[in-house]
Amino acid sequence: MNLEGLRVMGIDPGLTRCGLSVVQAGRGRAVLPVAVGVVRTPSGDDLALRLLRLSCAVREWMDEYRPDVVAIERVFERGNVSTVMHTAHAVGVLVLAAAEREVPVHMYTPSEVKKAVSGNGRADKRQMTTMITRILGLSEPPKPADAADALALAVCHCWRAPMIFRQRSGLIDGVRSTATRPTPAPHNKDRSLPS
């Protein structure tokens, strides 16, 4: 499966710092860096204003770099409910920006990204930054960590995209799957509420 030229936007979601990256799939497992950066919003500002700033920034990136797909970190409970809620708000804004442009979104857990990029699902930040620097042939490690994480998400998707494509098209090891797919539930066109 040749997905050479696939442009992937990787997003490490956060409200205070949101890592953004764009890479392009090359031949084989080669991945070419296109852009990387971090969007910051002041923690003292109103939530609505912070989400608006984040929304504007990610829309600008999508319009400038025109990704084919977005890879974003899946939100999970980290112990601090406030942090999780802020991150979830940010994810909603980011996913909406992709949906408005009809760009598919794939979500990955941190351990999935670590395993794909370093071979170790428990790799630390330093190991991940070292691997991303090497994989992309960067002259220096991307900083801050949010930028490196965004690149790792994009690389992870580049390497998983061929398998995802085969699964979605019903191809497993080059052979179309004969497994039956579930029949969708009938669509009720009457949207009025019962009286």
N, CA, C and O of each residue as an XYZ file, in Angstrom:
780
protein
N       0.857     -1.179      0.000
C       0.000      0.000      0.000
C       0.898      1.235      0.000
O       1.631      1.461      0.962
N       0.852      2.027     -1.051
C       1.697      3.207     -1.169
C       0.889      4.456     -0.830
O      -0.018      4.845     -1.566
N       1.230      5.069      0.284
C       0.555      6.310      0.677
C       1.540      7.482      0.608
O       1.395      8.473      1.324
N       2.536      7.351     -0.259
C       3.527      8.411     -0.413
C       2.833      9.728     -0.761
O       1.961      9.775     -1.628
N       3.234     10.795     -0.069
C       2.637     12.105     -0.293
C       1.512     12.422      0.668
O       1.029     13.553      0.701
N       1.080     11.427      1.463
C       0.029     11.669      2.455
C       0.506     12.739      3.428
O       1.589     12.623      4.002
N      -0.289     13.763      3.611
C       0.069     14.862      4.517
C      -0.724     14.715      5.809
O      -1.955     14.726      5.803
N      -0.001     14.579      6.911
C      -0.620     14.330      8.210
C      -0.348     15.486      9.157
O       0.791     15.928      9.306
N      -1.406     15.969      9.793
C      -1.259     16.985     10.837
C      -1.350     16.274     12.173
O      -2.354     15.628     12.471
N      -0.303     16.390     12.980
C      -0.298     15.812     14.316
C      -0.601     16.895     15.338
O      -0.044     17.991     15.280
N      -1.493     16.580     16.278
C      -1.872     17.568     17.295
C      -1.753     16.960     18.679
O      -2.378     15.943     18.979
N      -0.941     17.595     19.523
C      -0.865     17.247     20.940
C      -1.749     18.257     21.659
O      -1.314     19.376     21.930
N      -2.995     17.872     21.973
C      -3.964     18.856     22.450
C      -3.690     19.373     23.849
O      -3.253     18.628     24.726
N      -3.944     20.624     24.042
C      -3.816     21.259     25.342
C      -4.383     22.651     25.241
O      -4.420     23.235     24.158
N      -4.822     23.182     26.352
C      -5.391     24.527     26.326
C      -4.316     25.581     26.564
O      -4.332     26.637     25.932
N      -3.384     25.301     27.470
C      -2.296     26.239     27.717
C      -1.241     26.160     26.618
O      -0.770     27.182     26.119
N      -0.870     24.911     26.240
C       0.075     24.678     25.146
C      -0.479     23.562     24.272
O      -0.784     22.475     24.763
N      -0.608     23.829     22.994
C      -1.104     22.838     22.036
C      -0.047     22.663     20.947
O       0.250     23.595     20.201
N       0.510     21.467     20.867
C       1.517     21.187     19.846
C       0.876     20.903     18.506
O      -0.074     20.124     18.418
N       1.397     21.539     17.450
C       0.901     21.333     16.092
C       2.067     20.931     15.194
O       3.167     21.471     15.314
N       1.822     19.995     14.308
C       2.866     19.599     13.364
C       2.231     19.147     12.062
O       1.058     18.774     12.017
N       3.023     19.186     11.013
C       2.613     18.645      9.718
C       3.807     17.887      9.155
O       4.924     18.403      9.108
N       3.550     16.645      8.728
C       4.580     15.834      8.076
C       3.986     15.260      6.795
O       2.773     15.283      6.582
N       4.871     14.747      5.953
C       4.416     14.126      4.716
C       5.075     12.767      4.579
O       6.283     12.629      4.772
N       4.270     11.758      4.242
C       4.794     10.405      4.076
C       5.658     10.346      2.824
O       5.287     10.853      1.766
N       6.825      9.713      2.969
C       7.720      9.503      1.838
C       7.649      8.050      1.386
O       6.642      7.377      1.605
N       8.711      7.570      0.760
C       8.754      6.164      0.325
C       9.002      5.262      1.519
O       9.795      5.580      2.404
N       8.316      4.140      1.530
C       8.507      3.193      2.628
C       8.103      3.819      3.951
O       6.987      4.311      4.117
N       9.052      3.784      4.900
C       8.771      4.365      6.214
C       9.330      5.777      6.358
O       9.327      6.335      7.455
N       9.805      6.352      5.268
C      10.341      7.718      5.333
C       9.220      8.713      5.618
O       8.128      8.619      5.057
N       9.513      9.674      6.507
C       8.565     10.733      6.841
C       9.317     12.056      6.760
O      10.404     12.199      7.321
N       8.732     13.014      6.062
C       9.386     14.302      5.851
C       8.713     15.378      6.695
O       7.495     15.538      6.625
N       9.486     16.122      7.495
C       8.894     17.196      8.299
C       8.496     18.370      7.413
O       9.216     18.723      6.479
N       7.350     18.972      7.707
C       6.876     20.139      6.962
C       6.847     21.362      7.878
O       7.387     22.413      7.533
N       6.209     21.220      9.056
C       6.100     22.355      9.986
C       5.844     21.836     11.390
O       5.277     20.759     11.578
N       6.272     22.624     12.377
C       5.998     22.287     13.770
C       5.926     23.580     14.576
O       6.633     24.546     14.290
N       5.067     23.581     15.577
C       4.930     24.770     16.416
C       4.041     24.490     17.612
O       3.514     23.389     17.770
N       3.886     25.488     18.440
C       3.050     25.369     19.637
C       2.180     26.614     19.732
O       2.657     27.739     19.589
N       0.884     26.385     19.978
C      -0.053     27.485     20.211
C      -0.216     27.607     21.717
O      -0.473     26.617     22.401
N      -0.067     28.824     22.235
C      -0.221     29.057     23.672
C      -1.405     29.980     23.926
O      -1.660     30.911     23.164
N      -2.127     29.703     25.018
C      -3.187     30.623     25.442
C      -2.947     30.952     26.907
O      -2.641     30.055     27.693
N      -3.078     32.216     27.293
C      -2.821     32.618     28.682
C      -3.818     31.976     29.648
O      -5.029     32.039     29.437
N      -3.296     31.360     30.708
C      -4.158     30.646     31.657
C      -5.118     31.583     32.394
O      -6.145     31.131     32.900
N      -4.802     32.884     32.464
C      -5.671     33.827     33.159
C      -6.852     34.305     32.339
O      -7.765     34.936     32.871
N      -6.843     34.005     31.028
C      -7.932     34.470     30.164
C      -9.182     33.613     30.340
O      -9.115     32.486     30.830
N     -10.310     34.163     29.934
C     -11.579     33.451     29.965
C     -11.508     32.226     29.054
O     -10.880     32.274     27.997
N     -12.152     31.125     29.463
C     -12.128     29.874     28.702
C     -12.583     30.080     27.259
O     -11.952     29.565     26.336
N     -13.651     30.814     27.056
C     -14.174     31.021     25.701
C     -13.151     31.723     24.808
O     -13.000     31.367     23.639
N     -12.447     32.720     25.353
C     -11.434     33.439     24.592
C     -10.260     32.522     24.258
O      -9.723     32.571     23.151
N      -9.863     31.684     25.218
C      -8.753     30.748     24.975
C      -9.109     29.752     23.873
O      -8.287     29.458     23.005
N     -10.339     29.234     23.911
C     -10.775     28.295     22.882
C     -10.851     28.968     21.521
O     -10.530     28.353     20.505
N     -11.273     30.230     21.495
C     -11.323     30.976     20.238
C      -9.918     31.139     19.658
O      -9.716     30.937     18.461
N      -8.948     31.504     20.497
C      -7.557     31.654     20.017
C      -7.019     30.336     19.461
O      -6.370     30.306     18.415
N      -7.299     29.253     20.180
C      -6.849     27.935     19.728
C      -7.517     27.568     18.405
O      -6.867     27.055     17.495
N      -8.808     27.833     18.307
C      -9.560     27.546     17.088
C      -8.999     28.321     15.895
O      -8.802     27.759     14.818
N      -8.749     29.591     16.093
C      -8.202     30.422     15.003
C      -6.846     29.904     14.543
O      -6.577     29.829     13.344
N      -5.996     29.549     15.498
C      -4.645     29.069     15.155
C      -4.699     27.761     14.374
O      -4.018     27.617     13.358
N      -5.505     26.806     14.841
C      -5.535     25.509     14.164
C      -6.185     25.624     12.789
O      -5.793     24.914     11.862
N      -7.171     26.507     12.642
C      -7.787     26.717     11.337
C      -6.773     27.310     10.357
O      -6.727     26.917      9.191
N      -5.954     28.264     10.839
C      -4.916     28.842      9.981
C      -3.947     27.764      9.507
O      -3.580     27.719      8.333
N      -3.537     26.900     10.428
C      -2.621     25.809     10.069
C      -3.252     24.891      9.034
O      -2.610     24.528      8.049
N      -4.496     24.520      9.253
C      -5.170     23.605      8.313
C      -5.335     24.245      6.948
O      -5.171     23.582      5.924
N      -5.656     25.521      6.926
C      -5.832     26.212      5.650
C      -4.498     26.406      4.926
O      -4.443     26.357      3.698
N      -3.429     26.625      5.684
C      -2.112     26.826      5.057
C      -1.493     25.516      4.587
O      -0.963     25.449      3.478
N      -1.551     24.470      5.415
C      -0.829     23.229      5.106
C      -1.706     22.147      4.474
O      -1.180     21.162      3.955
N      -3.016     22.308      4.509
C      -3.966     21.407      3.875
C      -3.675     19.924      4.129
O      -3.362     19.188      3.194
N      -3.774     19.488      5.373
C      -3.516     18.068      5.666
C      -4.603     17.163      5.084
O      -5.754     17.568      4.923
N      -4.205     15.929      4.775
C      -5.150     14.914      4.309
C      -5.859     14.252      5.483
O      -6.969     13.736      5.347
N      -5.202     14.275      6.631
C      -5.718     13.597      7.820
C      -5.122     14.254      9.060
O      -4.041     14.839      9.003
N      -5.833     14.154     10.175
C      -5.338     14.679     11.454
C      -5.161     13.509     12.420
O      -6.033     12.648     12.534
N      -4.028     13.491     13.108
C      -3.766     12.512     14.172
C      -3.683     13.292     15.473
O      -2.872     14.207     15.606
N      -4.522     12.927     16.426
C      -4.600     13.678     17.672
C      -4.535     12.729     18.862
O      -4.998     11.591     18.788
N      -3.957     13.208     19.955
C      -3.865     12.359     21.143
C      -5.231     12.203     21.780
O      -5.959     13.177     21.971
N      -5.567     10.968     22.105
C      -6.842     10.665     22.763
C      -6.780     11.151     24.206
O      -5.807     10.887     24.913
N      -7.816     11.858     24.642
C      -7.875     12.371     26.009
C      -8.163     11.215     26.956
O      -9.055     10.404     26.709
N      -7.405     11.149     28.035
C      -7.661     10.135     29.045
C      -7.486     10.758     30.419
O      -6.852     11.804     30.553
N      -8.043     10.124     31.435
C      -8.029     10.647     32.795
C      -6.608     10.618     33.353
O      -5.983      9.560     33.420
N      -6.104     11.779     33.749
C      -4.742     11.868     34.265
C      -4.715     12.179     35.756
O      -3.646     12.423     36.314
N      -5.855     12.173     36.397
C      -5.886     12.445     37.832
C      -6.406     13.829     38.162
O      -7.088     14.002     39.172
N      -6.101     14.822     37.333
C      -6.548     16.188     37.578
C      -7.754     16.465     36.682
O      -7.602     16.691     35.481
N      -8.942     16.446     37.264
C     -10.177     16.597     36.498
C     -10.213     17.919     35.737
O     -10.664     17.955     34.592
N      -9.747     18.998     36.349
C      -9.751     20.301     35.692
C      -8.903     20.273     34.417
O      -9.319     20.792     33.382
N      -7.722     19.668     34.494
C      -6.842     19.570     33.326
C      -7.494     18.740     32.232
O      -7.451     19.106     31.058
N      -8.096     17.629     32.618
C      -8.759     16.765     31.641
C      -9.897     17.509     30.954
O     -10.064     17.402     29.740
N     -10.679     18.258     31.721
C     -11.800     19.006     31.136
C     -11.310     20.082     30.167
O     -11.880     20.253     29.089
N     -10.262     20.802     30.545
C      -9.719     21.821     29.643
C      -9.187     21.189     28.363
O      -9.393     21.717     27.271
N      -8.500     20.051     28.503
C      -7.979     19.359     27.325
C      -9.131     18.866     26.450
O      -9.060     18.947     25.223
N     -10.187     18.356     27.078
C     -11.348     17.884     26.317
C     -12.011     19.029     25.547
O     -12.429     18.848     24.403
N     -12.108     20.206     26.170
C     -12.640     21.378     25.459
C     -11.781     21.680     24.235
O     -12.300     21.935     23.149
N     -10.461     21.650     24.420
C      -9.543     21.927     23.318
C      -9.710     20.900     22.201
O      -9.731     21.259     21.023
N      -9.828     19.623     22.566
C      -9.991     18.571     21.558
C     -11.250     18.820     20.734
O     -11.237     18.647     19.516
N     -12.337     19.224     21.390
C     -13.572     19.505     20.663
C     -13.388     20.572     19.602
O     -13.875     20.428     18.481
N     -12.691     21.637     19.948
C     -12.426     22.731     19.007
C     -11.548     22.241     17.848
O     -11.781     22.596     16.692
N     -10.545     21.429     18.165
C      -9.613     20.936     17.152
C     -10.303     19.978     16.184
O     -10.116     20.072     14.971
N     -11.098     19.059     16.726
C     -11.806     18.095     15.884
C     -12.836     18.807     15.009
O     -13.018     18.448     13.845
N     -13.509     19.813     15.565
C     -14.481     20.579     14.786
C     -13.809     21.271     13.594
O     -14.356     21.282     12.491
N     -12.635     21.840     13.815
C     -11.923     22.508     12.715
C     -11.632     21.524     11.585
O     -11.746     21.875     10.410
N     -11.258     20.294     11.937
C     -11.007     19.267     10.915
C     -12.313     18.872     10.221
O     -12.359     18.742      8.998
N     -13.369     18.685     11.010
C     -14.653     18.269     10.442
C     -15.194     19.314      9.463
O     -15.766     18.961      8.432
N     -15.014     20.596      9.786
C     -15.470     21.669      8.895
C     -14.759     21.608      7.544
O     -15.299     22.070      6.538
N     -13.564     21.046      7.515
C     -12.782     20.940      6.280
C     -12.849     19.534      5.690
O     -12.150     19.222      4.726
N     -13.705     18.680      6.285
C     -13.871     17.285      5.854
C     -12.553     16.519      5.882
O     -12.278     15.699      5.005
N     -11.746     16.797      6.900
C     -10.477     16.105      7.094
C     -10.697     15.022      8.154
O     -11.103     15.336      9.273
N     -10.437     13.759      7.821
C     -10.641     12.693      8.808
C      -9.708     12.840     10.002
O      -8.589     13.337      9.874
N     -10.184     12.402     11.165
C      -9.415     12.493     12.404
C      -9.214     11.090     12.968
O     -10.156     10.302     13.054
N      -7.976     10.791     13.350
C      -7.648      9.521     14.021
C      -7.059      9.857     15.378
O      -6.222     10.751     15.502
N      -7.507      9.129     16.401
C      -7.028      9.378     17.760
C      -6.164      8.219     18.236
O      -6.462      7.050     17.990
N      -5.079      8.578     18.927
C      -4.132      7.594     19.438
C      -3.845      7.860     20.907
O      -3.761      9.010     21.338
N      -3.696      6.786     21.667
C      -3.292      6.942     23.065
C      -1.792      7.212     23.099
O      -1.085      6.879     22.148
N      -1.294      7.813     24.185
C       0.142      8.038     24.285
C       0.950      6.742     24.145
O       2.008      6.742     23.515
N       0.471      5.653     24.719
C       1.238      4.398     24.637
C       1.267      3.858     23.202
O       2.264      3.256     22.801
N       0.195      4.059     22.416
C       0.203      3.641     21.012
C       1.256      4.421     20.229
O       1.974      3.858     19.403
N       1.338      5.722     20.498
C       2.311      6.563     19.796
C       3.733      6.162     20.195
O       4.605      6.020     19.338
N       3.960      5.983     21.484
C       5.291      5.595     21.965
C       5.729      4.276     21.361
O       6.880      4.135     20.945
N       4.824      3.305     21.306
C       5.162      1.991     20.754
C       5.473      2.088     19.267
O       6.425      1.473     18.788
N       4.668      2.862     18.531
C       4.879      3.004     17.087
C       6.208      3.687     16.772
O       6.917      3.286     15.850
N       6.538      4.717     17.541
C       7.726      5.526     17.233
C       9.010      4.949     17.812
O      10.052      4.965     17.157
N       8.938      4.435     19.053
C      10.169      3.968     19.711
C      10.227      2.459     19.914
O      11.282      1.915     20.238
N       9.092      1.780     19.723
C       9.060      0.348     19.979
C       8.784      0.017     21.437
O       8.680     -1.151     21.813
N       8.664      1.070     22.263
C       8.449      0.888     23.693
C       7.258      1.743     24.118
O       7.329      2.971     24.076
N       6.165      1.099     24.527
C       4.962      1.814     24.921
C       5.110      2.632     26.181
O       4.205      3.382     26.546
N       6.264      2.494     26.863
C       6.508      3.262     28.092
C       7.708      4.197     27.960
O       8.288      4.613     28.963
N       8.075      4.523     26.736
C       9.217      5.415     26.520
C       8.966      6.764     27.187
O       7.836      7.251     27.220
N      10.041      7.363     27.722
C       9.882      8.673     28.360
C      10.024      9.784     27.316
O      10.331      9.531     26.151
N       9.792     11.020     27.768
C       9.817     12.181     26.853
C      11.166     12.313     26.143
O      11.221     12.608     24.949
N      12.244     12.093     26.886
C      13.580     12.237     26.305
C      13.809     11.211     25.184
O      14.330     11.542     24.119
N      13.412      9.969     25.448
C      13.568      8.925     24.430
C      12.738      9.244     23.182
O      13.197      9.067     22.054
N      11.512      9.717     23.407
C      10.647     10.036     22.275
C      11.210     11.192     21.448
O      11.184     11.155     20.218
N      11.715     12.209     22.128
C      12.293     13.353     21.415
C      13.506     12.917     20.607
O      13.690     13.363     19.474
N      14.333     12.051     21.176
C      15.507     11.530     20.466
C      15.090     10.762     19.221
O      15.679     10.938     18.155
N      14.074      9.907     19.350
C      13.619      9.109     18.213
C      13.025      9.994     17.113
O      13.304      9.792     15.931
N      12.213     10.964     17.501
C      11.601     11.855     16.503
C      12.668     12.664     15.770
O      12.586     12.854     14.556
N      13.664     13.138     16.509
C      14.764     13.889     15.891
C      15.476     13.025     14.854
O      15.812     13.495     13.767
N      15.703     11.760     15.198
C      16.398     10.821     14.299
C      15.523     10.456     13.101
O      15.978     10.510     11.959
N      14.267     10.083     13.363
C      13.360      9.650     12.293
C      13.177     10.742     11.237
O      13.176     10.462     10.038
N      13.023     11.980     11.690
C      12.764     13.087     10.764
C      14.038     13.755     10.255
O      13.977     14.657      9.420
N      15.196     13.310     10.759
C      16.470     13.881     10.314
C      16.614     15.349     10.665
O      17.169     16.133      9.894
N      16.105     15.721     11.851
C      16.178     17.115     12.282
C      17.570     17.448     12.795
O      18.253     16.589     13.354
N      17.987     18.682     12.609
C      19.317     19.099     13.060
C      19.372     19.272     14.574
O      20.443     19.171     15.172
N      18.225     19.530     15.194
C      18.156     19.650     16.647
C      16.792     19.178     17.130
O      15.825     19.198     16.369
N      16.704     18.752     18.387
C      15.429     18.257     18.907
C      14.365     19.349     18.922
O      14.658     20.497     19.253
N      13.132     18.995     18.563
C      12.052     19.990     18.612
C      11.715     20.344     20.055
O      11.672     19.471     20.921
N      11.477     21.626     20.307
C      11.121     22.095     21.642
C       9.944     23.034     21.534
O       9.809     23.726     20.525
N       9.077     23.084     22.549
C       9.059     22.269     23.757
C       8.544     20.856     23.478
O       8.339     20.477     22.325
N       8.338     20.082     24.550
C       7.916     18.689     24.415
C       6.607     18.563     23.637
O       6.400     17.563     22.949
N       5.721     19.558     23.731
C       4.445     19.513     23.019
C       4.666     19.445     21.502
O       3.903     18.793     20.790
N       5.704     20.114     21.017
C       6.028     20.085     19.591
C       6.507     18.698     19.189
O       6.085     18.165     18.163
N       7.388     18.114     19.996
C       7.884     16.762     19.726
C       6.739     15.753     19.761
O       6.687     14.842     18.936
N       5.825     15.915     20.713
C       4.676     15.007     20.819
C       3.779     15.115     19.593
O       3.273     14.104     19.106
N       3.578     16.327     19.090
C       2.754     16.518     17.897
C       3.396     15.827     16.684
O       2.699     15.214     15.875
N       4.713     15.930     16.564
C       5.423     15.245     15.482
C       5.304     13.731     15.624
O       5.123     13.021     14.634
N       5.408     13.238     16.863
C       5.311     11.795     17.107
C       3.932     11.272     16.693
O       3.826     10.189     16.117
N       2.886     12.032     16.983
C       1.531     11.637     16.580
C       1.422     11.540     15.059
O       0.832     10.598     14.530
N       1.989     12.510     14.371
C       1.931     12.512     12.904
C       2.713     11.339     12.324
O       2.245     10.687     11.390
N       3.897     11.063     12.864
C       4.712      9.937     12.394
C       3.978      8.627     12.659
O       3.928      7.750     11.797
N       3.410      8.502     13.855
C       2.643      7.306     14.205
C       1.570      7.043     13.157
O       1.407      5.911     12.702
N       0.842      8.079     12.778
C      -0.221      7.861     11.800
C       0.347      7.496     10.432
O      -0.208      6.630      9.755
N       1.422      8.123     10.016
C       2.036      7.778      8.724
C       2.348      6.286      8.658
O       2.124      5.637      7.636
N       2.863      5.757      9.753
C       3.256      4.355      9.770
C       2.071      3.417      9.950
O       2.150      2.252      9.561
N       0.979      3.893     10.528
C      -0.203      3.049     10.713
C      -1.215      3.196      9.580
O      -2.106      2.359      9.436
N      -1.091      4.239      8.784
C      -2.066      4.521      7.730
C      -2.268      3.364      6.749
O      -3.412      3.082      6.391
N      -1.216      2.683      6.301
C      -1.462      1.575      5.363
C      -2.358      0.488      5.955
O      -3.234     -0.028      5.260
N      -2.157      0.133      7.217
C      -2.991     -0.888      7.847
C      -4.421     -0.380      8.020
O      -5.379     -1.117      7.783
N      -4.564      0.878      8.433
C      -5.903      1.457      8.594
C      -6.638      1.444      7.253
O      -7.823      1.116      7.192
N      -5.923      1.804      6.177
C      -6.520      1.832      4.844
C      -6.987      0.435      4.438
O      -8.091      0.271      3.917
N      -6.143     -0.570      4.679
C      -6.518     -1.947      4.327
C      -7.732     -2.410      5.126
O      -8.627     -3.060      4.586
N      -7.757     -2.070      6.420
C      -8.892     -2.475      7.251
C     -10.179     -1.812      6.797
O     -11.227     -2.454      6.739
N     -10.104     -0.530      6.474
C     -11.310      0.209      6.070
C     -11.809     -0.223      4.701
O     -13.010     -0.170      4.437
N     -10.908     -0.650      3.828
C     -11.340     -1.067      2.494
C     -11.659     -2.551      2.454
O     -11.984     -3.087      1.395
N     -11.567     -3.227      3.612
C     -11.894     -4.647      3.677
C     -10.781     -5.547      3.213
O     -10.994     -6.739      2.992
N      -9.582     -4.987      3.060
C      -8.445     -5.791      2.622
C      -7.579     -6.165      3.816
O      -7.158     -5.298      4.581
N      -7.317     -7.447      3.971
C      -6.400     -7.924      5.003
C      -5.340     -8.736      4.276
O      -5.662     -9.726      3.620
N      -4.088     -8.333      4.384
C      -2.984     -8.986      3.685
C      -3.250     -9.093      2.183
O      -2.919    -10.097      1.553
N      -3.855     -8.037      1.616
C      -4.079     -7.985      0.181
C      -5.292     -8.757     -0.302
O      -5.555     -8.781     -1.504
N      -6.048     -9.395      0.601
C      -7.223    -10.171      0.224
C      -8.456     -9.514      0.819
O      -8.482     -9.192      2.006
N      -9.484     -9.313     -0.008
C     -10.705     -8.684      0.493
C     -11.365     -9.600      1.505
O     -11.546    -10.796      1.274
N     -11.722     -8.998      2.643
C     -12.375     -9.753      3.705
C     -13.781    -10.138      3.267
O     -14.496     -9.331      2.673
N     -14.175    -11.381      3.566
C     -15.525    -11.833      3.218
C     -16.452    -11.767      4.426
O     -17.613    -12.168      4.348
N     -15.935    -11.262      5.538
C     -16.768    -11.148      6.738
C     -17.924    -10.192      6.461
O     -17.762     -9.171      5.792
N     -19.082    -10.545      6.986
C     -20.239     -9.676      6.773
C     -20.180     -8.487      7.706
O     -19.749     -8.590      8.855
N     -20.613     -7.381      7.195
C     -20.658     -6.172      8.005
C     -22.060     -6.040      8.584
O     -23.029     -6.448      7.945
N     -22.184     -5.482      9.775
C     -23.524     -5.325     10.349
C     -24.385     -4.394      9.501
O     -23.892     -3.422      8.928
N     -25.660     -4.702      9.432
C     -26.604     -3.863      8.699
C     -26.915     -2.639      9.534
O     -27.251     -2.765     10.711
N     -26.809     -1.445      8.944
C     -27.105     -0.245      9.723
C     -28.575     -0.214     10.151
O     -29.450     -0.741      9.464
N     -28.816      0.403     11.275
C     -30.184      0.540     11.774
C     -30.971      1.422     10.818
O     -30.412      2.348     10.232
N     -32.272      1.146     10.650
C     -33.067      1.988      9.748
C     -33.093      3.422     10.243
O     -33.133      3.686     11.445
N     -33.069      4.333      9.296
C     -33.043      5.757      9.628
C     -34.475      6.271      9.718
O     -35.255      6.110      8.780
N     -34.812      6.873     10.815
C     -36.145      7.439     11.023
C     -36.122      8.871     10.541
O     -35.482      9.724     11.156
N     -36.814      9.146      9.447
C     -36.806     10.488      8.875
C     -37.675     11.461      9.655
O     -37.490     12.674      9.558
N     -38.626     10.937     10.433
C     -39.503     11.806     11.222
C     -38.770     12.232     12.485
O     -38.587     11.424     13.396
N     -38.353     13.479     12.550
C     -37.585     13.977     13.682
C     -38.458     14.666     14.725
O     -37.948     15.220     15.699
N     -39.790     14.631     14.520
C     -40.649     15.297     15.481
C     -40.753     14.470     16.757
O     -40.689     13.241     16.717
N     -40.911     15.137     17.864
C     -41.047     14.470     19.145
C     -42.467     13.970     19.315
O     -43.417     14.612     18.867
N     -42.613     12.798     19.978
C     -43.992     12.315     20.214
C     -44.747     13.261     21.114
O     -44.149     13.883     21.992
N     -46.075     13.390     20.915
C     -46.856     14.296     21.749
C     -47.335     13.610     23.004
O     -48.011     14.229     23.826
